[in-house]
């Protein structure tokens, strides 16, 4: 009855076929059970590597271990993946052997290694042990939200039906782990019984992996993830003091000057595009006054390869210098890592040194341009502040000029062959 109980626990609504499958798993001999579960694990791993080859090195280093009665999947810092063989087979029955649920759960455990453990430990140390359950649950919300976002464009990766999400607690999406922990502590979590993976088990193996080897494996995987830009982050951090600009923006943008400005109502230039309001009264045709303001949108790369006190500080320093040199009171600023983290917001010069940075995940330039293309009123010029480590659209977007303002980093590079490139020396 073990498989049948797991099905009822994780799948609120199951059909007769899935119930029959679960009952058939309960009748397997231990040898048959282990063999089928092992085969399912390797097929799920293969599926995940096919979708995300940059995780391959880490996945091949993980040591799978079956444990009847475990009830779920869990992973330790020693890269030991413990899973209930019955649960593995039940997941496979949900999508008729496509291995989408199994691959998604395996991906879930990988994310614990890449973003969960360290953040959870730091948060518990910061907030106190009384927050442990809330922090652990907040970690689940962040990780499951990432899998759900990936599922939108990869329909054969499927989140377990009863997985916890922000909506499970009437919380908004796209928040940080700390935000969720502080929100969850206000709720009575002792009365909430929702299945979660448990990832704090003790390793029962003697082959302890040296810390330097573990760190090397994880660091290499994180770098690969950032370069491929598949994962949005969930960190929010505040910028500090900025430096002096190193770019002469008036010279750099002189060729784009005609595209760089647009007419808005003000008091510095006459235009007959709109007649003066006294024209009808006096009978004399008079021009109205207009001012020329910058039509510019700035995109800030907030991915993990952009150090807060290095690349991001340098990028914002140049943004401040550009605004000062061109007389801009504000610009439309978007924060993006592998997804749009903060929508376009008019940001003044004085706000840059205290800006809250959201993201810190992987890098993908495409969501930012897709976002701009969806705007009703598009800018004339887009300035992308980045280290260049990510995937850009194949061709230059139409309707506006793009300037890549690149700040050096270890993972940085040339984001695209199109656009104007300006490199900031460290």
PyMOL commands that set and color helices and strands:
alter all, ss='L'
color gray80, all
select helices_A, chain A and resi 2-10+16-26+30-51+53-61+85-94+100-127+129-153+166-169+177-184+189-191+211-228+249-252+254-260+279-282+308-326+349-354+366-373
alter helices_A, ss='H'
color red, helices_A
select strands_A, chain A and resi 63-66+73-75+80-83+235-238+261-275+287-294+296-301+330-336+340-348+356-359+381-386+401-407+420-424
alter strands_A, ss='S'
color yellow, strands_A
deselect
rebuild
show_as cartoon
